[in-house]
C-alpha cells in the first residue's frame, strides 16, 4: 500500500512542478484559467483522484422485515448486487455470483443483495430458490443513492469506503472482471 501511496504522491508532485514551471503566456494571449479547487487532484487516503464514496445501504431486510444499515466505509470490501426476481439475466448470473461470494467470504468481502423494483413475496421466493440468507428490499431512496442501477448491477466499494467498480447490466465477462478486481482488492 505504501508503494501505491508513494506513486500517487510522486505523480501529484510531478504534475504540480510541471504546471508551476510552465512558460507564461505570450503577450496578448489569453491566460489559462486556474482550475477550481474541486477540480484539482489532491492526495487523500493514498488516492490522487476525487473518488465517489460508497453510499450506506439502509432499508428493510428480508426475510426478517427489520430495518438495517451497512455503512459504505466499514473496513470491508462491499459488493452491492442489484437484482430483481423477474430479471432473466439476474437469474442466469446468480449461481456465478454465489460462487464468488463463497470464494471471498473469508477475505473481508461482503456481498449485499438489493432487490430493485420488486415486492417482498417475490424477492423472498427468489432468495429461497438461490439459497440467499438475507437481502435488502430496495426502496426509491436507496436506489437513488446508487443512481438507479440497471439490474443486474454490481457496485464495488473498497476497504476505505470508495466506489472502485460499477457494472450496469452485468454480463458473464464482467463477473470474470469482478473476480479479478476482488483478487486485487483482497491483497491490498
N, C-alpha and C positions, 0 to 999 in steps of 0.2 A: 504494500500500500504506500509505503514511503517513496518507493521508486516512482509511482504514478503521481504523487503529490509533487515530487521534485521536478518531473517532466512538465507538469501543469504550471508550476512556478516559473520554470525556465522559459516556457512558451510565452507566458504572460509578460515576463521581464523583457524578452527579446522583442516582442511586438511593441511594448511601451518605448523601448530605446529607439526602435526604427521609426515610430511615429514622432518622437521628440526630436530626432535628428534629421527629419525630412527638410529639404530645402524650402525656404519661404517662397510664397508665390511671386511670380514676376510682377513688376509694376503694372498696374492696370488690370491684372487678372483677379477674378473673384476669389476671395479667401475661402478655404474649405471650412465648412461649418463643423464645430465640435459636436461630438455625439452627446446625446442626452445621458444623464447619469445612469438611467435604467438600461441603456443600450450598451454600455461599456462592460467588457468582460472583466470580472474580478474573481480572484481565487477565493472560494468559500468551501469549507469542509473538504478540501482536496479536489474540488472541481473548478474548472475555468469558466464554464458556461453558466448562464442563468437557467437553472433546472426547474421543472414543474414539480411541485410537491405532490406526493401520493395522497389523495383525499382519504379522510377517515371513512370507513364503511360502517354505517349505522342504520339499523332498521329492525324489522320483525324477523326473528329467527324461525326457521322451520326445522323440525316439526313441532317444537315446543310452543311457539307463538310469543315467546318472551322478546323483549327489546334488548339488543346487544350492540356493542361498538367495538370495532377493531381499528386501532389507530394506525395511520399510514406510516408513522415513524415509530415502529415497535421494536426495532432491532432485528427483525426477521425479514427475509425476502418474502414479499407478498405477491401472489399471483391471483388477481381478481379475474374470475372466469364468468363472463356474462353469457347466460344461456336462456333458452325458452323451451318449454315442454313440447311445443308444436313445431319447433325448428328442426327440419331434417338434417342439415349439416351439424347441428348441435348433437343430435342423436348419433350420427356416424362417428363423431370425434371423441365421444365420452370415454370409450374404452381406452384410447390412447392417452387422454388427459389423466384418467385414473392411474394408469401405469406410471406416468411422470410424477404424479403426486406420491405414489408409493415409493418410487425411487429416491425422491428428495425429501421425504418427510422427516428424516433424522438429521438433516443438514440445515436446520433453521429456515426452512422454506414452508410457507403456509399457503395452501390453495384455498381460496374463499369463493364459493359458488354463489352467484347472484342471479336470481330469476328475473328477467326483464319482461315486462308486459305479459304477465302470467297470473293465474289465480292460484290460491293456496292449495286447493284439492288437486289441480293438475300438476303443480310443482311437486307435491308430496308423492304423487303416483310416479313421477319421473325419478325422484330420489330413491324410491323403493326398487324400481326397475334396475337402476345402475349402482345400488348399494352405497348411496351417499348418506353420511351420518347427519350432516347439517348443511343449511344454506340460508341465504337471506332472500326475502321476498322484496325485490327492488321496487320502491315507490318512485314517484316522479322526482322528488328532491335528490334521492340517491343517484338516480340515472343522470340528472343534470350535473351533479358533482363530477361525473365521469364523462361529460359532454355527449350524452345519449349514444352509447356504443351500439354498433350493429352486431347482433348475435350471429354466430358465436364470436365473442371478442375476448381477448386476453390482454390484460394490462398488468405490467410487472413493475413492482416497486422494490428498490434496493434496501439494504440494511439501514441506510441513513435517511430513508423516507422520501426518495426522489423517484419519479417515473423514469424507467430506463427502457421500456419496451411497450409498444401499443400495436396490437394485431387485430384489426377490424375484419369481420367476415373471415375468420381464421381458416386456413387450409392445412392439409397434412404437411406440406412443406414448411409452413410457419410453425407447426408443432415441433418439427425437427429443429428449426431455428431456436425455438423456446428451450428445447433440451440443451442446445449449445450455450445459450445465454445463461441458463441456470448452472451449468457446469462451471462457467467462468465466475458467476456471482458467488457461488458457494466456496470458491477458493480464496477470494479476496476478503 
